[in-house]
Amino acid sequence: MKRSSLLSLLASAALAGSAIALANPVRAADDNDKTTTTTRTGTYTTSKGGSGTTSSVTTRSNGTVQRKGTWTNAAGGTGTVQSQRNWNKATGTATISGSETRPNGKTSTWQGTAVRNGPGSVSASGTITTANGKQDTFTSTDTKVAPGTWDKQQVITTASGKTIDRSVDTTVADGKGTRTVTTTLPNGQVVTRDASFSQTTTQTPSN
């Protein structure tokens, strides 16, 4: 596979991971009487030799989730990501959307829907518009396997019909968390990303 094609696939995989991971409504229940703010800071390494730092702030209130995050790679390049999720409790569905700007200044966006399958399980699907104007699609199922532990299975289909599979395992306990992302590219190459983070959560009365 040509290097340019590989980088494009990796970018699509990374973006789809952001789209689903940041917007999935299974991770926390909303309290209609309170606004919950979760702050995370951490580090990551990849099997490709990459590393960096991350930070994010997620605010939940009345069925709406807003998240803003940044990351800085080892070369000092900074990227940003933001997402929104609006949950309709009557229908058990949510709309999700967001955007990501990578260190090279290129921006991609996504939108989609999510549905609650049952306690601790949510499926999501949608489209990604990449920085070069092409459109990929994604599907995912996120399952809570134990208190503080989630398993996510994702499939990304690129505009050219290539398929990328991702597995995301996340564990949070006592204000600390880890996340391992395993991505299998169309040519069979496997790329991993390991992250660890600290987390604080506060609640205030909703207006």
C-alpha positions as CSV (number, residue, x, y, z in Angstrom):
1,M,0.0,0.0,0.0
2,K,1.3,3.4,-0.9
3,R,2.3,5.7,2.0
4,S,-0.2,8.4,1.0
5,S,-3.0,5.8,1.0
6,L,-2.0,4.4,4.3
7,L,-1.9,7.8,5.9
8,S,-5.4,8.6,4.5
9,L,-6.7,5.3,6.0
10,L,-5.1,6.0,9.3
11,A,-6.6,9.5,9.3
12,S,-10.1,8.1,8.5
13,A,-9.7,5.5,11.3
14,A,-8.6,8.1,13.8
15,L,-11.4,10.5,12.9
16,A,-14.0,7.8,13.1
17,G,-12.7,6.8,16.5
18,S,-13.1,10.4,17.6
19,A,-16.6,10.6,16.2
20,I,-17.9,7.6,18.0
21,A,-15.9,7.7,21.2
22,L,-16.7,11.4,21.8
23,A,-20.4,11.2,20.9
24,N,-21.6,7.8,22.3
25,P,-24.3,8.2,24.9
26,V,-23.8,4.9,26.7
27,R,-21.0,6.2,28.9
28,A,-23.0,8.2,31.5
29,A,-26.6,8.9,32.4
30,D,-27.8,12.5,32.4
31,D,-29.3,14.0,35.6
32,N,-32.0,16.4,34.6
33,D,-31.5,18.5,37.7
34,K,-27.7,18.8,37.5
35,T,-24.9,19.7,35.0
36,T,-22.1,17.2,35.1
37,T,-18.6,18.3,34.0
38,T,-15.9,15.7,33.4
39,T,-12.3,16.8,32.8
40,R,-9.6,14.4,31.5
41,T,-5.8,14.8,31.0
42,G,-3.5,12.1,29.9
43,T,-0.9,10.7,27.5
44,Y,-0.8,8.2,24.6
45,T,1.6,6.1,22.6
46,T,1.2,4.3,19.4
47,S,2.7,1.2,17.7
48,K,3.9,3.5,14.9
49,G,6.2,5.3,17.4
50,G,3.9,8.2,18.1
51,S,3.2,9.8,21.4
52,G,1.7,12.9,23.0
53,T,-0.7,14.4,25.5
54,T,-4.4,14.9,25.6
55,S,-7.0,16.9,27.5
56,S,-10.8,17.3,27.3
57,V,-13.8,18.7,29.0
58,T,-17.2,17.1,28.7
59,T,-20.4,18.8,29.9
60,R,-23.7,16.9,30.3
61,S,-27.1,18.5,31.0
62,N,-30.7,17.7,30.2
63,G,-29.9,15.1,27.6
64,T,-27.2,17.2,25.8
65,V,-23.5,16.4,25.8
66,Q,-20.9,18.8,24.6
67,R,-17.2,17.9,24.5
68,K,-14.1,19.9,23.6
69,G,-10.7,18.3,23.5
70,T,-7.1,19.0,22.3
71,W,-4.0,16.8,21.8
72,T,-0.4,17.6,21.2
73,N,1.9,15.1,19.5
74,A,5.6,14.6,20.2
75,A,6.6,17.1,17.4
76,G,4.5,19.8,19.1
77,G,1.7,19.8,16.6
78,T,-1.7,20.4,18.2
79,G,-5.1,19.2,17.1
80,T,-8.6,20.0,18.4
81,V,-11.9,18.1,18.4
82,Q,-15.4,19.1,19.4
83,S,-18.7,17.1,19.5
84,Q,-22.3,17.4,20.5
85,R,-24.9,14.8,21.3
86,N,-28.6,15.4,21.8
87,W,-30.5,12.6,23.4
88,N,-34.3,12.1,23.0
89,K,-35.4,9.9,26.0
90,A,-38.9,9.4,24.6
91,T,-37.6,7.7,21.4
92,G,-34.4,6.3,22.9
93,T,-32.3,7.9,20.1
94,A,-29.7,10.6,19.8
95,T,-28.2,12.8,17.1
96,I,-24.4,13.2,17.1
97,S,-22.2,15.6,15.3
98,G,-18.7,17.0,15.5
99,S,-15.5,18.1,13.9
100,E,-11.8,17.5,14.2
101,T,-8.9,19.8,13.1
102,R,-5.6,17.9,12.8
103,P,-2.1,19.5,13.4
104,N,-1.8,20.2,9.7
105,G,-4.8,22.4,9.8
106,K,-7.1,20.1,7.9
107,T,-10.6,19.7,9.2
108,S,-13.1,16.8,8.9
109,T,-16.7,16.6,10.2
110,W,-19.1,13.9,11.1
111,Q,-22.8,13.4,11.9
112,G,-25.0,10.5,12.7
113,T,-27.5,8.9,15.0
114,A,-27.4,6.5,18.0
115,V,-29.9,4.2,19.5
116,R,-30.0,2.5,22.9
117,N,-30.3,-1.3,22.4
118,G,-30.9,-2.0,26.1
119,P,-29.2,-1.5,29.4
120,G,-25.5,-0.8,28.8
121,S,-25.6,-1.1,25.0
122,V,-25.7,1.6,22.3
123,S,-25.3,1.4,18.6
124,A,-24.3,4.3,16.4
125,S,-24.0,5.0,12.6
126,G,-23.2,8.0,10.4
127,T,-21.1,9.7,7.9
128,I,-17.7,11.4,7.9
129,T,-16.8,14.1,5.5
130,T,-13.0,14.1,5.3
131,A,-10.8,17.1,4.7
132,N,-10.5,16.3,1.0
133,G,-14.3,16.2,0.6
134,K,-14.7,12.5,0.4
135,Q,-17.4,10.7,2.5
136,D,-16.8,7.7,4.7
137,T,-19.4,5.8,6.8
138,F,-19.1,4.3,10.3
139,T,-21.1,1.9,12.5
140,S,-20.4,0.9,16.1
141,T,-21.7,-1.0,19.1
142,D,-20.6,0.1,22.6
143,T,-21.2,-2.3,25.4
144,K,-20.7,-1.8,29.2
145,V,-19.2,-5.1,30.2
146,A,-18.6,-4.3,33.9
147,P,-18.8,-1.2,36.1
148,G,-16.3,1.3,34.7
149,T,-15.4,-1.0,31.7
150,W,-16.6,-0.7,28.1
151,D,-16.0,-2.5,24.9
152,K,-16.5,-0.8,21.5
153,Q,-16.5,-2.5,18.1
154,Q,-16.4,-0.2,15.1
155,V,-16.4,-0.6,11.3
156,I,-15.4,2.3,9.1
157,T,-16.0,2.1,5.3
158,T,-14.1,4.6,3.3
159,A,-15.3,6.3,0.2
160,S,-13.4,3.9,-2.0
161,G,-15.1,0.9,-0.3
162,K,-12.2,-0.2,1.9
163,T,-13.1,-1.5,5.4
164,I,-11.3,-0.6,8.7
165,D,-12.0,-2.5,11.9
166,R,-11.5,-1.0,15.3
167,S,-11.7,-2.4,18.8
168,V,-11.7,0.1,21.7
169,D,-11.4,-1.1,25.3
170,T,-11.8,1.5,28.1
171,T,-11.6,1.2,31.9
172,V,-12.1,4.0,34.4
173,A,-11.8,3.5,38.2
174,D,-11.0,5.8,41.1
175,G,-10.3,8.8,38.9
176,K,-7.8,7.0,36.6
177,G,-8.4,5.4,33.2
178,T,-6.9,3.5,30.3
179,R,-7.9,3.0,26.7
180,T,-6.5,0.6,24.1
181,V,-7.5,1.1,20.5
182,T,-6.6,-1.7,18.0
183,T,-7.1,-0.8,14.3
184,T,-7.0,-3.3,11.5
185,L,-6.4,-1.7,8.1
186,P,-7.7,-3.2,4.8
187,N,-4.3,-4.7,4.1
188,G,-4.3,-6.5,7.4
189,Q,-1.8,-4.2,9.1
190,V,-2.6,-3.7,12.8
191,V,-2.0,-0.4,14.6
192,T,-2.5,0.1,18.3
193,R,-2.9,3.2,20.5
194,D,-2.5,3.0,24.3
195,A,-3.7,5.9,26.4
196,S,-3.9,6.6,30.2
197,F,-5.6,9.5,31.8
198,S,-6.8,11.1,35.0
199,Q,-10.4,12.1,35.4
200,T,-12.3,14.5,37.7
201,T,-16.1,15.0,37.7
202,T,-18.1,17.8,39.3
203,Q,-21.9,18.5,39.4
204,T,-23.7,21.8,39.7
205,P,-27.5,22.6,39.7
206,S,-28.8,23.1,36.1
207,N,-30.3,26.5,35.3
